[in-house]
Amino acid sequence: LPNTWTSAPLQALLAARFPQVRVDNDGIAALEAERRWGALQGYSHCAYVTWSTGIGTGLCVDGHVLRGKNSNAGHAGHMFVSSHPDALCGCGNYGDLEAVVAGNALPRRLGHDAATLFAAAYAGDARAVAQIDELCQVMGRALYNLIVTLDLQRISIGGSVFWHHQSYLLPRLRAEVAVVNNRPPNV
């Protein structure tokens, strides 16, 4: 964005050649893959969240993938989480989740990219550790909000920021969800 596109007819072009192919946004596609082959198998109330350059989400309630009136349901990256003036999202909103924690927000907000931030934290830099803890607090609360709003059984998390630092982030996210939720998380 910005652009003047009203549609991109990829589905029809691909379906003509590959009848079983369906084009979807990345959050929904990842959700469906996780439900079919991954960590969300057997769950009817679940979500997939990607923590990458942006924040994407796919949601499933009662076994039904939520798409919404414009196929945009689940854009949890645009939920409001901050009133800080440096939290400007690429969509133009101030204070949404993506503007605060996404990989593309870190250089603007914290002065360095994810790789540099995590390298400093791994080396014991107290400031970097505190910054990551703040990111996990915000992301953890967003995950908690998804859990209680949709009554979810499980959330699967992916994306480059998360996967490159999963062993460091996952315990912090679980702890944050547990603190807010006051019970053990299922993230």
Wavefront OBJ file of the C-alpha trace (Angstrom):
o trace
v 0.000 0.000 0.000
v -0.800 2.599 -1.174
v -2.142 1.317 -4.464
v -5.339 1.509 -6.475
v -5.853 -2.242 -6.807
v -9.348 -3.512 -6.207
v -8.496 -7.124 -7.010
v -5.784 -9.454 -8.215
v -7.430 -12.369 -10.054
v -4.828 -14.987 -9.166
v -7.373 -17.559 -7.991
v -9.089 -17.880 -11.379
v -5.787 -18.101 -13.270
v -4.361 -20.773 -10.979
v -7.632 -22.733 -10.674
v -7.799 -23.075 -14.460
v -4.513 -24.996 -14.368
v -4.609 -26.441 -10.815
v -8.252 -27.026 -9.756
v -7.349 -27.848 -6.127
v -5.377 -24.623 -5.564
v -6.911 -21.833 -3.529
v -5.280 -18.450 -2.974
v -5.527 -17.060 0.545
v -3.672 -14.644 2.769
v -0.587 -15.968 4.534
v -2.174 -16.137 7.998
v -5.095 -18.235 6.827
v -2.892 -20.433 4.624
v -0.532 -21.093 7.544
v -3.482 -21.773 9.866
v -4.858 -24.351 7.456
v -1.421 -25.969 7.033
v -0.966 -26.157 10.811
v -4.449 -27.686 11.178
v -3.727 -30.264 8.491
v -0.090 -31.185 9.181
v 1.195 -29.265 12.197
v 0.687 -28.176 15.774
v -3.027 -27.407 15.384
v -4.129 -30.881 14.251
v -7.282 -31.896 16.088
v -8.097 -28.409 17.367
v -11.395 -26.770 16.402
v -10.725 -23.517 18.288
v -7.267 -22.298 17.336
v -5.175 -19.581 15.748
v -1.969 -19.157 13.829
v 0.069 -16.004 14.443
v 3.072 -15.015 12.377
v 5.629 -12.749 14.037
v 7.758 -11.612 11.139
v 8.303 -8.329 9.304
v 4.590 -7.884 10.039
v 2.042 -9.615 12.243
v -0.409 -11.929 10.521
v -3.137 -14.132 11.914
v -5.460 -16.929 10.905
v -8.396 -17.772 13.169
v -10.543 -20.900 13.521
v -13.627 -21.183 15.743
v -15.892 -24.229 15.938
v -13.819 -25.796 13.152
v -14.526 -22.905 10.777
v -11.800 -20.625 9.456
v -12.918 -17.034 9.941
v -12.660 -14.886 6.850
v -14.962 -11.919 7.452
v -16.999 -9.826 5.051
v -13.925 -8.783 3.005
v -11.779 -11.871 3.721
v -9.783 -9.830 6.216
v -10.865 -11.402 9.509
v -7.938 -12.095 11.761
v -5.781 -9.086 11.031
v -4.834 -9.052 14.698
v -1.650 -7.206 13.798
v -3.810 -4.123 13.551
v -5.354 -4.358 17.027
v -4.625 -1.252 19.080
v -2.010 -1.866 21.796
v -0.122 1.398 22.351
v -0.496 5.137 22.367
v 3.242 5.710 21.931
v 3.947 8.276 19.168
v 6.652 6.112 17.540
v 4.180 3.260 16.911
v 3.268 4.129 13.306
v 2.224 1.149 11.210
v 2.728 0.852 7.466
v -1.064 0.895 7.117
v -1.144 4.403 8.587
v -2.534 3.477 12.015
v -0.777 4.535 15.177
v -0.401 2.099 18.038
v -1.275 -1.220 16.471
v 0.492 -4.462 17.352
v 2.435 -4.572 14.098
v 3.740 -1.040 14.649
v 5.059 -2.023 18.086
v 6.522 -5.543 17.774
v 6.907 -6.491 14.091
v 10.367 -6.940 12.645
v 9.951 -3.921 10.371
v 9.097 -1.732 13.387
v 12.211 -2.554 15.423
v 14.743 -0.357 13.589
v 12.410 2.627 13.760
v 11.361 2.084 17.372
v 14.492 0.575 18.937
v 17.268 1.702 16.604
v 18.326 -1.753 15.412
v 16.970 -4.776 13.576
v 15.854 -8.048 15.158
v 19.181 -9.828 14.542
v 21.150 -7.071 16.272
v 18.671 -6.828 19.150
v 18.716 -10.562 19.834
v 22.499 -10.829 19.466
v 22.847 -8.148 22.128
v 20.350 -9.922 24.390
v 22.137 -13.275 23.964
v 25.375 -11.510 24.935
v 23.732 -10.329 28.154
v 23.001 -6.687 27.243
v 20.466 -5.658 29.895
v 18.879 -2.998 27.683
v 18.298 -5.470 24.834
v 16.850 -8.028 27.261
v 14.486 -5.367 28.641
v 13.431 -4.361 25.122
v 12.675 -7.973 24.175
v 10.784 -8.455 27.428
v 8.671 -5.411 26.517
v 8.001 -6.858 23.052
v 6.971 -10.153 24.646
v 4.714 -8.361 27.086
v 2.859 -6.645 24.243
v 2.742 -9.770 22.056
v 1.791 -11.945 25.034
v -1.124 -9.694 25.869
v -2.263 -9.759 22.246
v -2.129 -13.570 22.308
v -4.075 -13.581 25.546
v -6.702 -11.305 24.002
v -7.111 -13.728 21.096
v -7.397 -16.653 23.512
v -10.137 -15.092 25.638
v -11.991 -13.355 22.814
v -12.275 -16.503 20.695
v -12.092 -19.107 23.511
v -9.125 -20.783 21.822
v -7.597 -24.134 22.697
v -4.218 -23.461 21.122
v -2.173 -20.918 19.173
v 0.662 -21.840 16.828
v 3.286 -19.150 16.233
v 5.588 -18.802 13.246
v 7.325 -16.123 11.241
v 10.952 -15.102 10.923
v 11.254 -13.056 14.124
v 9.729 -15.881 16.148
v 11.393 -18.863 14.452
v 14.908 -17.417 14.505
v 14.552 -16.784 18.247
v 11.942 -19.338 19.289
v 13.882 -20.777 22.221
v 14.322 -17.276 23.641
v 10.821 -15.940 22.903
v 8.530 -18.878 23.614
v 9.178 -19.121 27.363
v 8.702 -15.366 27.688
v 5.452 -15.413 25.702
v 4.146 -18.368 27.712
v 5.017 -16.609 30.945
v 3.297 -13.411 29.829
v 0.118 -15.230 28.804
v 0.178 -17.117 32.119
v 0.630 -13.913 34.140
v -2.266 -12.217 32.402
v -4.377 -15.362 32.366
v -3.339 -16.493 35.865
v -3.102 -20.108 34.664
v -0.745 -22.238 32.539
v -0.889 -21.269 28.870
v -1.334 -23.520 25.845
v 0.725 -21.532 23.347
l 1 2 3 4 5 6 7 8 9 10 11 12 13 14 15 16 17 18 19 20 21 22 23 24 25 26 27 28 29 30 31 32 33 34 35 36 37 38 39 40 41 42 43 44 45 46 47 48 49 50 51 52 53 54 55 56 57 58 59 60 61 62 63 64 65 66 67 68 69 70 71 72 73 74 75 76 77 78 79 80 81 82 83 84 85 86 87 88 89 90 91 92 93 94 95 96 97 98 99 100 101 102 103 104 105 106 107 108 109 110 111 112 113 114 115 116 117 118 119 120 121 122 123 124 125 126 127 128 129 130 131 132 133 134 135 136 137 138 139 140 141 142 143 144 145 146 147 148 149 150 151 152 153 154 155 156 157 158 159 160 161 162 163 164 165 166 167 168 169 170 171 172 173 174 175 176 177 178 179 180 181 182 183 184 185 186 187
